Amino acid sequence: MIRERLKSERAKRVWTQNEVANKLNISAISVRSYENGKRNPSPEIIGKFVELYHVEAEKLFPDIFLLFNGTKGITKEMTK
């Protein structure tokens, strides 16, 4: 699930949610919401997480990519 991958990537770096929020220029509440599974990040925020964690979008957010598979949803180009 998305929330577990986000928490795992943050934990690997020993960052707090506030630190991640500052690095992504979003609120700590948003980071908590993504990590708690209350919200899914937008394509723009997905791109920010991908850059921050140096992980491919499909690996970090496979659940979202499955939802959009074969549609005009999120693509690799949108997350760069």
HTML snippet that shows the backbone in 3Dmol.js (N, CA, C, O; Angstrom):
<script src="https://3Dmol.org/build/3Dmol-min.js"></script>
<div id="view" style="width:600px;height:400px;position:relative"></div>
<script>
const pdb = `
ATOM      1  N   MET A   1       0.828  -1.195   0.000  1.00  0.00           N
ATOM      2  CA  MET A   1       0.000   0.000   0.000  1.00  0.00           C
ATOM      3  C   MET A   1       0.869   1.254   0.000  1.00  0.00           C
ATOM      4  O   MET A   1       2.020   1.243   0.437  1.00  0.00           O
ATOM      5  N   ILE A   2       0.291   2.311  -0.494  1.00  0.00           N
ATOM      6  CA  ILE A   2       0.994   3.579  -0.614  1.00  0.00           C
ATOM      7  C   ILE A   2       1.530   4.042   0.725  1.00  0.00           C
ATOM      8  O   ILE A   2       2.699   4.409   0.839  1.00  0.00           O
ATOM      9  N   ARG A   3       0.688   4.025   1.724  1.00  0.00           N
ATOM     10  CA  ARG A   3       1.085   4.578   3.025  1.00  0.00           C
ATOM     11  C   ARG A   3       2.293   3.849   3.602  1.00  0.00           C
ATOM     12  O   ARG A   3       3.185   4.475   4.175  1.00  0.00           O
ATOM     13  N   GLU A   4       2.323   2.534   3.451  1.00  0.00           N
ATOM     14  CA  GLU A   4       3.453   1.768   3.986  1.00  0.00           C
ATOM     15  C   GLU A   4       4.740   2.088   3.245  1.00  0.00           C
ATOM     16  O   GLU A   4       5.802   2.178   3.862  1.00  0.00           O
ATOM     17  N   ARG A   5       4.661   2.261   1.938  1.00  0.00           N
ATOM     18  CA  ARG A   5       5.859   2.586   1.163  1.00  0.00           C
ATOM     19  C   ARG A   5       6.374   3.980   1.509  1.00  0.00           C
ATOM     20  O   ARG A   5       7.582   4.187   1.631  1.00  0.00           O
ATOM     21  N   LEU A   6       5.467   4.922   1.666  1.00  0.00           N
ATOM     22  CA  LEU A   6       5.888   6.275   2.034  1.00  0.00           C
ATOM     23  C   LEU A   6       6.549   6.288   3.415  1.00  0.00           C
ATOM     24  O   LEU A   6       7.594   6.910   3.603  1.00  0.00           O
ATOM     25  N   LYS A   7       5.942   5.607   4.364  1.00  0.00           N
ATOM     26  CA  LYS A   7       6.526   5.531   5.711  1.00  0.00           C
ATOM     27  C   LYS A   7       7.883   4.846   5.668  1.00  0.00           C
ATOM     28  O   LYS A   7       8.823   5.279   6.335  1.00  0.00           O
ATOM     29  N   SER A   8       7.985   3.784   4.889  1.00  0.00           N
ATOM     30  CA  SER A   8       9.227   3.028   4.792  1.00  0.00           C
ATOM     31  C   SER A   8      10.352   3.876   4.205  1.00  0.00           C
ATOM     32  O   SER A   8      11.468   3.884   4.724  1.00  0.00           O
ATOM     33  N   GLU A   9      10.053   4.585   3.125  1.00  0.00           N
ATOM     34  CA  GLU A   9      11.073   5.433   2.500  1.00  0.00           C
ATOM     35  C   GLU A   9      11.510   6.542   3.444  1.00  0.00           C
ATOM     36  O   GLU A   9      12.695   6.868   3.508  1.00  0.00           O
ATOM     37  N   ARG A  10      10.577   7.119   4.169  1.00  0.00           N
ATOM     38  CA  ARG A  10      10.922   8.174   5.133  1.00  0.00           C
ATOM     39  C   ARG A  10      11.768   7.601   6.262  1.00  0.00           C
ATOM     40  O   ARG A  10      12.749   8.215   6.681  1.00  0.00           O
ATOM     41  N   ALA A  11      11.393   6.435   6.748  1.00  0.00           N
ATOM     42  CA  ALA A  11      12.121   5.799   7.853  1.00  0.00           C
ATOM     43  C   ALA A  11      13.546   5.431   7.443  1.00  0.00           C
ATOM     44  O   ALA A  11      14.468   5.536   8.252  1.00  0.00           O
ATOM     45  N   LYS A  12      13.735   5.004   6.203  1.00  0.00           N
ATOM     46  CA  LYS A  12      15.080   4.670   5.710  1.00  0.00           C
ATOM     47  C   LYS A  12      16.027   5.859   5.858  1.00  0.00           C
ATOM     48  O   LYS A  12      17.227   5.695   6.078  1.00  0.00           O
ATOM     49  N   ARG A  13      15.466   7.041   5.735  1.00  0.00           N
ATOM     50  CA  ARG A  13      16.272   8.256   5.785  1.00  0.00           C
ATOM     51  C   ARG A  13      16.280   8.903   7.167  1.00  0.00           C
ATOM     52  O   ARG A  13      16.951   9.911   7.387  1.00  0.00           O
ATOM     53  N   VAL A  14      15.532   8.317   8.086  1.00  0.00           N
ATOM     54  CA  VAL A  14      15.404   8.808   9.464  1.00  0.00           C
ATOM     55  C   VAL A  14      14.934  10.273   9.469  1.00  0.00           C
ATOM     56  O   VAL A  14      15.473  11.117  10.186  1.00  0.00           O
ATOM     57  N   TRP A  15      13.911  10.541   8.644  1.00  0.00           N
ATOM     58  CA  TRP A  15      13.327  11.869   8.568  1.00  0.00           C
ATOM     59  C   TRP A  15      11.986  11.871   9.302  1.00  0.00           C
ATOM     60  O   TRP A  15      11.299  10.851   9.362  1.00  0.00           O
ATOM     61  N   THR A  16      11.633  12.995   9.843  1.00  0.00           N
ATOM     62  CA  THR A  16      10.304  13.161  10.435  1.00  0.00           C
ATOM     63  C   THR A  16       9.327  13.559   9.335  1.00  0.00           C
ATOM     64  O   THR A  16       9.729  13.913   8.227  1.00  0.00           O
ATOM     65  N   GLN A  17       8.054  13.495   9.654  1.00  0.00           N
ATOM     66  CA  GLN A  17       7.049  13.944   8.691  1.00  0.00           C
ATOM     67  C   GLN A  17       7.215  15.429   8.411  1.00  0.00           C
ATOM     68  O   GLN A  17       7.016  15.877   7.282  1.00  0.00           O
ATOM     69  N   ASN A  18       7.579  16.194   9.435  1.00  0.00           N
ATOM     70  CA  ASN A  18       7.798  17.628   9.236  1.00  0.00           C
ATOM     71  C   ASN A  18       8.969  17.891   8.295  1.00  0.00           C
ATOM     72  O   ASN A  18       8.907  18.804   7.472  1.00  0.00           O
ATOM     73  N   GLU A  19      10.033  17.102   8.409  1.00  0.00           N
ATOM     74  CA  GLU A  19      11.174  17.269   7.513  1.00  0.00           C
ATOM     75  C   GLU A  19      10.793  16.969   6.069  1.00  0.00           C
ATOM     76  O   GLU A  19      11.179  17.695   5.153  1.00  0.00           O
ATOM     77  N   VAL A  20      10.037  15.900   5.872  1.00  0.00           N
ATOM     78  CA  VAL A  20       9.582  15.556   4.520  1.00  0.00           C
ATOM     79  C   VAL A  20       8.696  16.676   3.978  1.00  0.00           C
ATOM     80  O   VAL A  20       8.834  17.081   2.823  1.00  0.00           O
ATOM     81  N   ALA A  21       7.798  17.167   4.805  1.00  0.00           N
ATOM     82  CA  ALA A  21       6.908  18.248   4.382  1.00  0.00           C
ATOM     83  C   ALA A  21       7.708  19.474   3.940  1.00  0.00           C
ATOM     84  O   ALA A  21       7.405  20.081   2.912  1.00  0.00           O
ATOM     85  N   ASN A  22       8.715  19.829   4.708  1.00  0.00           N
ATOM     86  CA  ASN A  22       9.547  20.981   4.345  1.00  0.00           C
ATOM     87  C   ASN A  22      10.297  20.748   3.043  1.00  0.00           C
ATOM     88  O   ASN A  22      10.400  21.655   2.216  1.00  0.00           O
ATOM     89  N   LYS A  23      10.821  19.542   2.853  1.00  0.00           N
ATOM     90  CA  LYS A  23      11.564  19.225   1.637  1.00  0.00           C
ATOM     91  C   LYS A  23      10.661  19.246   0.403  1.00  0.00           C
ATOM     92  O   LYS A  23      11.106  19.590  -0.692  1.00  0.00           O
ATOM     93  N   LEU A  24       9.385  18.876   0.587  1.00  0.00           N
ATOM     94  CA  LEU A  24       8.437  18.825  -0.531  1.00  0.00           C
ATOM     95  C   LEU A  24       7.649  20.123  -0.692  1.00  0.00           C
ATOM     96  O   LEU A  24       6.908  20.299  -1.659  1.00  0.00           O
ATOM     97  N   ASN A  25       7.820  21.028   0.272  1.00  0.00           N
ATOM     98  CA  ASN A  25       7.073  22.290   0.277  1.00  0.00           C
ATOM     99  C   ASN A  25       5.567  22.046   0.330  1.00  0.00           C
ATOM    100  O   ASN A  25       4.786  22.677  -0.382  1.00  0.00           O
ATOM    101  N   ILE A  26       5.186  21.106   1.204  1.00  0.00           N
ATOM    102  CA  ILE A  26       3.772  20.832   1.470  1.00  0.00           C
ATOM    103  C   ILE A  26       3.591  20.829   2.985  1.00  0.00           C
ATOM    104  O   ILE A  26       4.570  20.927   3.725  1.00  0.00           O
ATOM    105  N   SER A  27       2.374  20.718   3.443  1.00  0.00           N
ATOM    106  CA  SER A  27       2.132  20.729   4.880  1.00  0.00           C
ATOM    107  C   SER A  27       2.410  19.360   5.500  1.00  0.00           C
ATOM    108  O   SER A  27       2.303  18.325   4.842  1.00  0.00           O
ATOM    109  N   ALA A  28       2.765  19.384   6.771  1.00  0.00           N
ATOM    110  CA  ALA A  28       2.971  18.128   7.505  1.00  0.00           C
ATOM    111  C   ALA A  28       1.657  17.356   7.588  1.00  0.00           C
ATOM    112  O   ALA A  28       1.664  16.126   7.628  1.00  0.00           O
ATOM    113  N   ILE A  29       0.551  18.056   7.614  1.00  0.00           N
ATOM    114  CA  ILE A  29      -0.766  17.402   7.642  1.00  0.00           C
ATOM    115  C   ILE A  29      -0.960  16.584   6.368  1.00  0.00           C
ATOM    116  O   ILE A  29      -1.510  15.483   6.415  1.00  0.00           O
ATOM    117  N   SER A  30      -0.512  17.113   5.235  1.00  0.00           N
ATOM    118  CA  SER A  30      -0.621  16.363   3.973  1.00  0.00           C
ATOM    119  C   SER A  30       0.228  15.102   4.022  1.00  0.00           C
ATOM    120  O   SER A  30      -0.224  14.031   3.617  1.00  0.00           O
ATOM    121  N   VAL A  31       1.453  15.224   4.516  1.00  0.00           N
ATOM    122  CA  VAL A  31       2.320  14.047   4.619  1.00  0.00           C
ATOM    123  C   VAL A  31       1.654  12.998   5.502  1.00  0.00           C
ATOM    124  O   VAL A  31       1.619  11.820   5.148  1.00  0.00           O
ATOM    125  N   ARG A  32       1.124  13.420   6.652  1.00  0.00           N
ATOM    126  CA  ARG A  32       0.433  12.484   7.552  1.00  0.00           C
ATOM    127  C   ARG A  32      -0.765  11.839   6.856  1.00  0.00           C
ATOM    128  O   ARG A  32      -1.003  10.641   7.007  1.00  0.00           O
ATOM    129  N   SER A  33      -1.506  12.623   6.104  1.00  0.00           N
ATOM    130  CA  SER A  33      -2.681  12.094   5.397  1.00  0.00           C
ATOM    131  C   SER A  33      -2.294  11.037   4.373  1.00  0.00           C
ATOM    132  O   SER A  33      -2.983  10.027   4.231  1.00  0.00           O
ATOM    133  N   TYR A  34      -1.188  11.266   3.654  1.00  0.00           N
ATOM    134  CA  TYR A  34      -0.721  10.276   2.680  1.00  0.00           C
ATOM    135  C   TYR A  34      -0.241   9.017   3.397  1.00  0.00           C
ATOM    136  O   TYR A  34      -0.542   7.900   2.976  1.00  0.00           O
ATOM    137  N   GLU A  35       0.506   9.207   4.479  1.00  0.00           N
ATOM    138  CA  GLU A  35       1.053   8.061   5.207  1.00  0.00           C
ATOM    139  C   GLU A  35      -0.018   7.284   5.975  1.00  0.00           C
ATOM    140  O   GLU A  35       0.156   6.096   6.250  1.00  0.00           O
ATOM    141  N   ASN A  36      -1.105   7.937   6.316  1.00  0.00           N
ATOM    142  CA  ASN A  36      -2.205   7.263   7.021  1.00  0.00           C
ATOM    143  C   ASN A  36      -3.245   6.703   6.061  1.00  0.00           C
ATOM    144  O   ASN A  36      -4.199   6.054   6.488  1.00  0.00           O
ATOM    145  N   GLY A  37      -3.067   6.947   4.782  1.00  0.00           N
ATOM    146  CA  GLY A  37      -3.990   6.431   3.783  1.00  0.00           C
ATOM    147  C   GLY A  37      -5.293   7.198   3.688  1.00  0.00           C
ATOM    148  O   GLY A  37      -6.261   6.705   3.109  1.00  0.00           O
ATOM    149  N   LYS A  38      -5.333   8.400   4.250  1.00  0.00           N
ATOM    150  CA  LYS A  38      -6.557   9.204   4.197  1.00  0.00           C
ATOM    151  C   LYS A  38      -6.707   9.950   2.880  1.00  0.00           C
ATOM    152  O   LYS A  38      -7.816  10.296   2.470  1.00  0.00           O
ATOM    153  N   ARG A  39      -5.577  10.194   2.222  1.00  0.00           N
ATOM    154  CA  ARG A  39      -5.582  10.892   0.931  1.00  0.00           C
ATOM    155  C   ARG A  39      -4.548  10.262   0.021  1.00  0.00           C
ATOM    156  O   ARG A  39      -3.561   9.692   0.487  1.00  0.00           O
ATOM    157  N   ASN A  40      -4.775  10.365  -1.275  1.00  0.00           N
ATOM    158  CA  ASN A  40      -3.770   9.972  -2.264  1.00  0.00           C
ATOM    159  C   ASN A  40      -3.141  11.236  -2.819  1.00  0.00           C
ATOM    160  O   ASN A  40      -3.838  12.222  -3.055  1.00  0.00           O
ATOM    161  N   PRO A  41      -1.838  11.221  -3.030  1.00  0.00           N
ATOM    162  CA  PRO A  41      -1.172  12.410  -3.567  1.00  0.00           C
ATOM    163  C   PRO A  41      -1.544  12.672  -5.021  1.00  0.00           C
ATOM    164  O   PRO A  41      -1.835  11.751  -5.784  1.00  0.00           O
ATOM    165  N   SER A  42      -1.527  13.935  -5.377  1.00  0.00           N
ATOM    166  CA  SER A  42      -1.778  14.339  -6.764  1.00  0.00           C
ATOM    167  C   SER A  42      -0.567  13.947  -7.619  1.00  0.00           C
ATOM    168  O   SER A  42       0.489  13.613  -7.081  1.00  0.00           O
ATOM    169  N   PRO A  43      -0.718  13.988  -8.950  1.00  0.00           N
ATOM    170  CA  PRO A  43       0.432  13.692  -9.812  1.00  0.00           C
ATOM    171  C   PRO A  43       1.637  14.588  -9.511  1.00  0.00           C
ATOM    172  O   PRO A  43       2.779  14.130  -9.555  1.00  0.00           O
ATOM    173  N   GLU A  44       1.384  15.849  -9.210  1.00  0.00           N
ATOM    174  CA  GLU A  44       2.483  16.772  -8.881  1.00  0.00           C
ATOM    175  C   GLU A  44       3.217  16.318  -7.616  1.00  0.00           C
ATOM    176  O   GLU A  44       4.447  16.328  -7.576  1.00  0.00           O
ATOM    177  N   ILE A  45       2.476  15.924  -6.594  1.00  0.00           N
ATOM    178  CA  ILE A  45       3.085  15.487  -5.336  1.00  0.00           C
ATOM    179  C   ILE A  45       3.769  14.140  -5.524  1.00  0.00           C
ATOM    180  O   ILE A  45       4.816  13.893  -4.925  1.00  0.00           O
ATOM    181  N   ILE A  46       3.204  13.279  -6.333  1.00  0.00           N
ATOM    182  CA  ILE A  46       3.867  12.005  -6.636  1.00  0.00           C
ATOM    183  C   ILE A  46       5.252  12.289  -7.214  1.00  0.00           C
ATOM    184  O   ILE A  46       6.238  11.669  -6.817  1.00  0.00           O
ATOM    185  N   GLY A  47       5.316  13.224  -8.147  1.00  0.00           N
ATOM    186  CA  GLY A  47       6.599  13.600  -8.734  1.00  0.00           C
ATOM    187  C   GLY A  47       7.586  14.102  -7.697  1.00  0.00           C
ATOM    188  O   GLY A  47       8.778  13.804  -7.773  1.00  0.00           O
ATOM    189  N   LYS A  48       7.094  14.864  -6.728  1.00  0.00           N
ATOM    190  CA  LYS A  48       7.969  15.371  -5.671  1.00  0.00           C
ATOM    191  C   LYS A  48       8.499  14.238  -4.797  1.00  0.00           C
ATOM    192  O   LYS A  48       9.679  14.226  -4.447  1.00  0.00           O
ATOM    193  N   PHE A  49       7.633  13.283  -4.443  1.00  0.00           N
ATOM    194  CA  PHE A  49       8.077  12.137  -3.650  1.00  0.00           C
ATOM    195  C   PHE A  49       9.105  11.306  -4.418  1.00  0.00           C
ATOM    196  O   PHE A  49      10.099  10.858  -3.847  1.00  0.00           O
ATOM    197  N   VAL A  50       8.865  11.105  -5.704  1.00  0.00           N
ATOM    198  CA  VAL A  50       9.774  10.321  -6.545  1.00  0.00           C
ATOM    199  C   VAL A  50      11.158  10.973  -6.564  1.00  0.00           C
ATOM    200  O   VAL A  50      12.169  10.289  -6.411  1.00  0.00           O
ATOM    201  N   GLU A  51      11.203  12.280  -6.750  1.00  0.00           N
ATOM    202  CA  GLU A  51      12.478  13.000  -6.753  1.00  0.00           C
ATOM    203  C   GLU A  51      13.153  12.951  -5.386  1.00  0.00           C
ATOM    204  O   GLU A  51      14.359  12.724  -5.292  1.00  0.00           O
ATOM    205  N   LEU A  52      12.388  13.159  -4.347  1.00  0.00           N
ATOM    206  CA  LEU A  52      12.948  13.189  -2.999  1.00  0.00           C
ATOM    207  C   LEU A  52      13.547  11.849  -2.607  1.00  0.00           C
ATOM    208  O   LEU A  52      14.649  11.792  -2.062  1.00  0.00           O
ATOM    209  N   TYR A  53      12.825  10.770  -2.884  1.00  0.00           N
ATOM    210  CA  TYR A  53      13.254   9.445  -2.462  1.00  0.00           C
ATOM    211  C   TYR A  53      14.073   8.701  -3.525  1.00  0.00           C
ATOM    212  O   TYR A  53      14.579   7.611  -3.256  1.00  0.00           O
ATOM    213  N   HIS A  54      14.209   9.271  -4.719  1.00  0.00           N
ATOM    214  CA  HIS A  54      14.964   8.638  -5.807  1.00  0.00           C
ATOM    215  C   HIS A  54      14.469   7.213  -6.069  1.00  0.00           C
ATOM    216  O   HIS A  54      15.249   6.264  -6.146  1.00  0.00           O
ATOM    217  N   VAL A  55      13.152   7.102  -6.202  1.00  0.00           N
ATOM    218  CA  VAL A  55      12.505   5.814  -6.442  1.00  0.00           C
ATOM    219  C   VAL A  55      11.566   5.991  -7.634  1.00  0.00           C
ATOM    220  O   VAL A  55      10.960   7.051  -7.792  1.00  0.00           O
ATOM    221  N   GLU A  56      11.442   4.966  -8.469  1.00  0.00           N
ATOM    222  CA  GLU A  56      10.514   5.042  -9.599  1.00  0.00           C
ATOM    223  C   GLU A  56       9.082   5.141  -9.081  1.00  0.00           C
ATOM    224  O   GLU A  56       8.720   4.510  -8.088  1.00  0.00           O
ATOM    225  N   ALA A  57       8.287   5.934  -9.762  1.00  0.00           N
ATOM    226  CA  ALA A  57       6.906   6.168  -9.349  1.00  0.00           C
ATOM    227  C   ALA A  57       6.108   4.870  -9.246  1.00  0.00           C
ATOM    228  O   ALA A  57       5.319   4.686  -8.320  1.00  0.00           O
ATOM    229  N   GLU A  58       6.324   3.973 -10.209  1.00  0.00           N
ATOM    230  CA  GLU A  58       5.577   2.715 -10.212  1.00  0.00           C
ATOM    231  C   GLU A  58       5.904   1.851  -8.994  1.00  0.00           C
ATOM    232  O   GLU A  58       5.063   1.081  -8.530  1.00  0.00           O
ATOM    233  N   LYS A  59       7.116   1.980  -8.482  1.00  0.00           N
ATOM    234  CA  LYS A  59       7.508   1.201  -7.304  1.00  0.00           C
ATOM    235  C   LYS A  59       7.009   1.835  -6.021  1.00  0.00           C
ATOM    236  O   LYS A  59       6.646   1.136  -5.076  1.00  0.00           O
ATOM    237  N   LEU A  60       6.992   3.164  -5.986  1.00  0.00           N
ATOM    238  CA  LEU A  60       6.545   3.865  -4.793  1.00  0.00           C
ATOM    239  C   LEU A  60       5.025   3.914  -4.703  1.00  0.00           C
ATOM    240  O   LEU A  60       4.466   3.867  -3.607  1.00  0.00           O
ATOM    241  N   PHE A  61       4.356   4.008  -5.840  1.00  0.00           N
ATOM    242  CA  PHE A  61       2.898   4.149  -5.889  1.00  0.00           C
ATOM    243  C   PHE A  61       2.247   3.123  -6.811  1.00  0.00           C
ATOM    244  O   PHE A  61       1.478   3.515  -7.689  1.00  0.00           O
ATOM    245  N   PRO A  62       2.514   1.843  -6.656  1.00  0.00           N
ATOM    246  CA  PRO A  62       1.959   0.854  -7.595  1.00  0.00           C
ATOM    247  C   PRO A  62       0.436   0.800  -7.573  1.00  0.00           C
ATOM    248  O   PRO A  62      -0.188   0.525  -8.599  1.00  0.00           O
ATOM    249  N   ASP A  63      -0.164   1.057  -6.425  1.00  0.00           N
ATOM    250  CA  ASP A  63      -1.631   1.008  -6.328  1.00  0.00           C
ATOM    251  C   ASP A  63      -2.275   2.060  -7.220  1.00  0.00           C
ATOM    252  O   ASP A  63      -3.281   1.792  -7.877  1.00  0.00           O
ATOM    253  N   ILE A  64      -1.699   3.248  -7.243  1.00  0.00           N
ATOM    254  CA  ILE A  64      -2.246   4.317  -8.079  1.00  0.00           C
ATOM    255  C   ILE A  64      -2.044   3.981  -9.551  1.00  0.00           C
ATOM    256  O   ILE A  64      -2.941   4.208 -10.363  1.00  0.00           O
ATOM    257  N   PHE A  65      -0.892   3.450  -9.901  1.00  0.00           N
ATOM    258  CA  PHE A  65      -0.624   3.126 -11.298  1.00  0.00           C
ATOM    259  C   PHE A  65      -1.521   2.005 -11.790  1.00  0.00           C
ATOM    260  O   PHE A  65      -1.889   1.984 -12.965  1.00  0.00           O
ATOM    261  N   LEU A  66      -1.879   1.077 -10.923  1.00  0.00           N
ATOM    262  CA  LEU A  66      -2.818   0.027 -11.318  1.00  0.00           C
ATOM    263  C   LEU A  66      -4.187   0.613 -11.631  1.00  0.00           C
ATOM    264  O   LEU A  66      -4.856   0.162 -12.561  1.00  0.00           O
ATOM    265  N   LEU A  67      -4.606   1.611 -10.866  1.00  0.00           N
ATOM    266  CA  LEU A  67      -5.908   2.245 -11.096  1.00  0.00           C
ATOM    267  C   LEU A  67      -5.964   2.935 -12.453  1.00  0.00           C
ATOM    268  O   LEU A  67      -7.015   2.973 -13.093  1.00  0.00           O
ATOM    269  N   PHE A  68      -4.826   3.482 -12.891  1.00  0.00           N
ATOM    270  CA  PHE A  68      -4.790   4.251 -14.122  1.00  0.00           C
ATOM    271  C   PHE A  68      -4.230   3.473 -15.308  1.00  0.00           C
ATOM    272  O   PHE A  68      -4.052   4.033 -16.389  1.00  0.00           O
ATOM    273  N   ASN A  69      -3.957   2.216 -15.116  1.00  0.00           N
ATOM    274  CA  ASN A  69      -3.376   1.413 -16.179  1.00  0.00           C
ATOM    275  C   ASN A  69      -4.312   1.394 -17.397  1.00  0.00           C
ATOM    276  O   ASN A  69      -5.476   1.003 -17.304  1.00  0.00           O
ATOM    277  N   GLY A  70      -3.774   1.821 -18.520  1.00  0.00           N
ATOM    278  CA  GLY A  70      -4.557   1.806 -19.749  1.00  0.00           C
ATOM    279  C   GLY A  70      -5.498   2.973 -19.919  1.00  0.00           C
ATOM    280  O   GLY A  70      -6.307   2.983 -20.847  1.00  0.00           O
ATOM    281  N   THR A  71      -5.413   3.965 -19.037  1.00  0.00           N
ATOM    282  CA  THR A  71      -6.274   5.141 -19.159  1.00  0.00           C
ATOM    283  C   THR A  71      -5.420   6.377 -19.367  1.00  0.00           C
ATOM    284  O   THR A  71      -4.204   6.279 -19.532  1.00  0.00           O
ATOM    285  N   LYS A  72      -6.041   7.510 -19.361  1.00  0.00           N
ATOM    286  CA  LYS A  72      -5.306   8.766 -19.491  1.00  0.00           C
ATOM    287  C   LYS A  72      -4.929   9.297 -18.126  1.00  0.00           C
ATOM    288  O   LYS A  72      -4.820  10.511 -17.948  1.00  0.00           O
ATOM    289  N   GLY A  73      -4.731   8.436 -17.176  1.00  0.00           N
ATOM    290  CA  GLY A  73      -4.353   8.852 -15.815  1.00  0.00           C
ATOM    291  C   GLY A  73      -2.885   9.179 -15.711  1.00  0.00           C
ATOM    292  O   GLY A  73      -2.281   9.670 -16.665  1.00  0.00           O
ATOM    293  N   ILE A  74      -2.331   8.919 -14.598  1.00  0.00           N
ATOM    294  CA  ILE A  74      -0.945   9.249 -14.309  1.00  0.00           C
ATOM    295  C   ILE A  74      -0.012   8.469 -15.236  1.00  0.00           C
ATOM    296  O   ILE A  74      -0.183   7.269 -15.447  1.00  0.00           O
ATOM    297  N   THR A  75       0.959   9.165 -15.774  1.00  0.00           N
ATOM    298  CA  THR A  75       1.967   8.512 -16.613  1.00  0.00           C
ATOM    299  C   THR A  75       3.347   8.876 -16.086  1.00  0.00           C
ATOM    300  O   THR A  75       3.482   9.766 -15.246  1.00  0.00           O
ATOM    301  N   LYS A  76       4.355   8.197 -16.570  1.00  0.00           N
ATOM    302  CA  LYS A  76       5.728   8.519 -16.162  1.00  0.00           C
ATOM    303  C   LYS A  76       6.037   9.980 -16.446  1.00  0.00           C
ATOM    304  O   LYS A  76       6.666  10.656 -15.631  1.00  0.00           O
ATOM    305  N   GLU A  77       5.600  10.464 -17.588  1.00  0.00           N
ATOM    306  CA  GLU A  77       5.907  11.835 -17.961  1.00  0.00           C
ATOM    307  C   GLU A  77       5.293  12.822 -16.980  1.00  0.00           C
ATOM    308  O   GLU A  77       5.886  13.866 -16.709  1.00  0.00           O
ATOM    309  N   MET A  78       4.131  12.516 -16.449  1.00  0.00           N
ATOM    310  CA  MET A  78       3.468  13.431 -15.521  1.00  0.00           C
ATOM    311  C   MET A  78       4.167  13.482 -14.178  1.00  0.00           C
ATOM    312  O   MET A  78       4.003  14.454 -13.441  1.00  0.00           O
ATOM    313  N   THR A  79       4.935  12.472 -13.842  1.00  0.00           N
ATOM    314  CA  THR A  79       5.572  12.433 -12.542  1.00  0.00           C
ATOM    315  C   THR A  79       6.990  12.967 -12.571  1.00  0.00           C
ATOM    316  O   THR A  79       7.676  12.940 -11.549  1.00  0.00           O
ATOM    317  N   LYS A  80       7.443  13.445 -13.705  1.00  0.00           N
ATOM    318  CA  LYS A  80       8.808  13.969 -13.795  1.00  0.00           C
ATOM    319  C   LYS A  80       8.811  15.461 -13.610  1.00  0.00           C
ATOM    320  O   LYS A  80       9.870  16.086 -13.653  1.00  0.00           O
TER     321      LYS A  80
END
`;
const viewer = $3Dmol.createViewer("view");
viewer.addModel(pdb, "pdb");
viewer.setStyle({}, {cartoon: {color: "spectrum"}});
viewer.zoomTo();
viewer.render();
</script>
